[in-house]
Amino acid sequence: MKNTILSLLILSACLFICCLHAKENTDIDQQSLLGRLLITGSDLTNRVEVNTNGILCILKIDNKSTWSSQSPPICKVSISHNLPYALRCWSGIYFEKYTKIELLDSIGVPVNKTDAGKQIGKLTNKKQILQMIHARYIEWLSGKVRVPGFVSIKPGQSLDKEFSIPNLFRISKPGLYTLIVQTCLIKHTEGDANDPKIELIWLPEVRMNFNLELKSQP
């Protein structure tokens, strides 16, 4: 009986160690892909226009990043409008926190998120977004940031944000992927920056298929 229990304990310990090694190897593989992933294909821009309010959402994926801290491929989201007046809206600070972003592999299975990716879409209602806006205003008052967060977008201008796909998702292999993005325009309707009245204009989700290949190591 004692030998059986001892054998089971040894087996459990071995399985636990194997699981740790498997997780470590997965993380190493994912890290080794950063900086080596390249978008391929001819149609890398998907456009959806919201006919009810004249707002245009453009999704683009490419291999160039504005910031050195972001690993390509990069998703760039642009929101513009053709209304006959300027829109006063949120500048897109903390964009990922109020935007729904999902990545599917070639068979439609969601790709696991990184720690940064787990912050995606955490702000889901007006109350939470107003708390975010107020916190940003307090930072502005204290001098930590230069702008409180609202900007005006004239007809023909755009609100542009971008994020690194591999920084948010644990991509473990090249292949065909589908990126799904749904964001909202946070419209400032009245009030000051400290106590604004806002309208959340949710844009339709945009889906884009793209192929990832590995860049050869030197």
C-alpha positions as CSV (number, residue, x, y, z in Angstrom):
1,M,0.0,0.0,0.0
2,K,2.8,2.4,0.9
3,N,4.6,1.6,-2.3
4,T,1.5,2.3,-4.3
5,I,1.0,5.7,-2.6
6,L,4.7,6.5,-3.1
7,S,4.5,5.6,-6.8
8,L,1.4,7.8,-7.2
9,L,3.1,10.7,-5.5
10,I,6.2,10.3,-7.8
11,L,4.0,10.1,-10.9
12,S,2.0,13.3,-9.9
13,A,5.3,15.1,-9.3
14,C,6.6,14.1,-12.7
15,L,3.4,15.2,-14.4
16,F,3.5,18.6,-12.6
17,I,7.1,19.1,-13.8
18,C,6.2,18.2,-17.3
19,C,3.3,20.7,-17.3
20,L,5.7,23.4,-16.1
21,H,8.2,22.6,-18.8
22,A,5.4,22.6,-21.5
23,K,4.2,26.0,-20.4
24,E,7.8,27.4,-20.3
25,N,8.5,26.0,-23.8
26,T,5.2,27.6,-25.1
27,D,6.1,31.0,-23.7
28,I,9.6,30.7,-25.2
29,D,8.2,29.8,-28.6
30,Q,5.8,32.8,-28.5
31,Q,8.6,35.1,-27.4
32,S,10.8,33.9,-30.2
33,L,8.2,34.8,-32.7
34,L,8.1,38.5,-31.7
35,G,9.7,40.6,-34.4
36,R,9.6,37.7,-36.9
37,L,6.0,37.7,-37.9
38,L,5.0,39.3,-41.2
39,I,1.7,40.0,-42.8
40,T,1.3,38.7,-46.3
41,G,-1.6,39.2,-48.8
42,S,-2.9,41.9,-51.1
43,D,-6.1,43.0,-49.4
44,L,-5.1,44.3,-45.9
45,T,-7.7,47.1,-45.5
46,N,-11.3,46.5,-44.5
47,R,-13.8,49.4,-44.4
48,V,-17.2,49.5,-42.8
49,E,-19.4,52.6,-42.9
50,V,-22.2,53.2,-40.4
51,N,-25.0,54.6,-42.6
52,T,-27.1,55.8,-39.7
53,N,-24.7,58.4,-38.4
54,G,-22.2,58.9,-41.2
55,I,-19.2,57.5,-39.3
56,L,-16.5,55.5,-41.1
57,C,-14.3,52.9,-39.4
58,I,-11.2,51.8,-41.2
59,L,-9.2,48.8,-40.1
60,K,-5.7,48.3,-41.5
61,I,-2.9,45.8,-40.6
62,D,0.7,46.2,-41.7
63,N,4.2,45.3,-40.8
64,K,5.3,48.8,-39.7
65,S,5.0,50.2,-36.2
66,T,5.0,53.8,-35.1
67,W,6.6,52.9,-31.7
68,S,9.7,50.7,-31.2
69,S,8.0,49.0,-28.2
70,Q,5.3,47.5,-30.4
71,S,6.1,44.2,-32.2
72,P,4.5,43.9,-35.7
73,P,2.1,43.2,-37.2
74,I,0.3,46.3,-36.2
75,C,-3.4,47.0,-36.4
76,K,-4.4,50.6,-37.1
77,V,-7.9,51.8,-36.5
78,S,-9.1,55.1,-38.0
79,I,-12.5,56.7,-37.3
80,S,-13.7,59.6,-39.4
81,H,-17.0,61.1,-40.4
82,N,-18.8,63.1,-43.1
83,L,-21.1,65.0,-40.9
84,P,-21.4,68.8,-41.6
85,Y,-19.9,69.8,-38.2
86,A,-17.0,68.9,-36.0
87,L,-17.4,66.0,-33.5
88,R,-16.2,66.6,-30.0
89,C,-15.1,63.1,-28.8
90,W,-12.7,61.1,-26.7
91,S,-9.2,61.0,-28.2
92,G,-8.8,57.2,-27.9
93,I,-6.7,57.1,-24.8
94,Y,-6.9,53.6,-23.2
95,F,-8.4,52.5,-26.5
96,E,-8.0,48.8,-25.8
97,K,-9.9,49.0,-22.5
98,Y,-13.2,50.0,-24.1
99,T,-12.7,48.1,-27.4
100,K,-13.6,44.5,-28.1
101,I,-10.7,42.8,-29.8
102,E,-10.6,39.1,-30.7
103,L,-8.2,36.9,-32.7
104,L,-9.2,33.6,-34.2
105,D,-6.9,31.0,-35.7
106,S,-7.5,29.2,-39.0
107,I,-10.2,26.9,-37.6
108,G,-12.0,29.6,-35.7
109,V,-10.6,29.0,-32.2
110,P,-9.9,32.2,-30.1
111,V,-6.2,32.8,-29.6
112,N,-5.2,33.1,-25.9
113,K,-4.5,36.6,-24.7
114,T,-1.3,37.9,-23.1
115,D,-1.4,39.7,-19.7
116,A,-1.7,43.0,-21.6
117,G,-4.4,41.4,-23.8
118,K,-6.5,40.5,-20.8
119,Q,-7.2,44.3,-20.3
120,I,-9.1,44.3,-23.6
121,G,-12.7,45.4,-23.3
122,K,-12.8,45.7,-19.5
123,L,-14.8,48.9,-19.7
124,T,-18.2,47.9,-21.0
125,N,-20.7,50.6,-19.9
126,K,-21.1,54.4,-19.7
127,K,-20.4,54.5,-15.9
128,Q,-17.0,52.7,-16.2
129,I,-16.0,54.9,-19.2
130,L,-17.0,58.1,-17.3
131,Q,-14.8,56.9,-14.4
132,M,-11.9,56.5,-16.9
133,I,-12.5,60.0,-18.2
134,H,-12.6,61.5,-14.7
135,A,-9.3,59.7,-13.7
136,R,-7.6,61.1,-16.8
137,Y,-8.9,64.6,-16.0
138,I,-7.4,64.3,-12.4
139,E,-4.0,63.3,-14.0
140,W,-4.2,66.4,-16.2
141,L,-4.9,68.7,-13.3
142,S,-1.9,67.3,-11.4
143,G,0.3,67.9,-14.4
144,K,1.0,64.2,-15.2
145,V,-0.4,64.5,-18.7
146,R,-0.7,67.4,-21.1
147,V,-4.2,66.9,-22.4
148,P,-7.4,65.9,-20.6
149,G,-8.6,63.6,-23.3
150,F,-11.2,65.2,-25.6
151,V,-10.5,66.4,-29.1
152,S,-12.5,67.8,-32.0
153,I,-12.7,65.9,-35.3
154,K,-13.7,68.0,-38.4
155,P,-15.2,66.4,-41.5
156,G,-12.4,64.6,-43.4
157,Q,-10.2,64.3,-40.3
158,S,-9.7,61.0,-38.5
159,L,-9.1,59.6,-35.0
160,D,-6.3,57.1,-35.3
161,K,-5.2,54.4,-32.8
162,E,-3.0,51.4,-33.2
163,F,-2.0,48.3,-31.3
164,S,0.4,45.4,-31.6
165,I,-1.4,42.1,-32.3
166,P,1.4,39.8,-30.8
167,N,1.6,42.1,-27.8
168,L,-2.1,41.3,-27.0
169,F,-2.3,37.7,-28.2
170,R,-0.1,34.6,-27.7
171,I,0.5,33.7,-31.3
172,S,2.4,30.4,-31.4
173,K,2.6,29.7,-35.1
174,P,2.3,31.2,-38.6
175,G,-0.9,30.7,-40.6
176,L,-4.3,32.2,-41.4
177,Y,-5.9,34.4,-38.7
178,T,-9.0,36.5,-38.4
179,L,-9.0,39.7,-36.4
180,I,-12.3,41.1,-35.0
181,V,-12.5,44.7,-33.7
182,Q,-15.5,46.6,-32.4
183,T,-14.9,50.0,-30.9
184,C,-17.1,52.9,-30.0
185,L,-16.9,56.7,-30.5
186,I,-17.2,58.4,-27.1
187,K,-19.1,61.6,-28.1
188,H,-18.9,64.6,-25.8
189,T,-22.5,66.1,-25.8
190,E,-22.3,68.7,-23.1
191,G,-20.7,69.7,-19.8
192,D,-17.0,70.4,-19.1
193,A,-14.1,68.0,-19.1
194,N,-14.4,67.2,-15.4
195,D,-18.1,66.3,-15.6
196,P,-19.0,65.6,-19.2
197,K,-22.2,64.2,-20.7
198,I,-21.3,61.5,-23.2
199,E,-22.9,59.3,-25.9
200,L,-21.4,56.0,-26.7
201,I,-21.7,55.3,-30.5
202,W,-20.9,51.7,-31.0
203,L,-19.6,50.9,-34.5
204,P,-20.2,47.6,-36.1
205,E,-17.5,45.0,-35.7
206,V,-14.9,44.8,-38.5
207,R,-13.4,41.4,-39.4
208,M,-10.2,40.9,-41.4
209,N,-8.5,37.8,-42.5
210,F,-4.8,37.8,-42.9
211,N,-1.9,35.4,-43.3
212,L,1.2,35.4,-41.0
213,E,4.5,34.2,-42.2
214,L,7.8,33.9,-40.3
215,K,10.7,36.2,-41.4
216,S,13.9,34.2,-41.9
217,Q,16.5,34.7,-39.1
218,P,19.8,36.2,-40.2
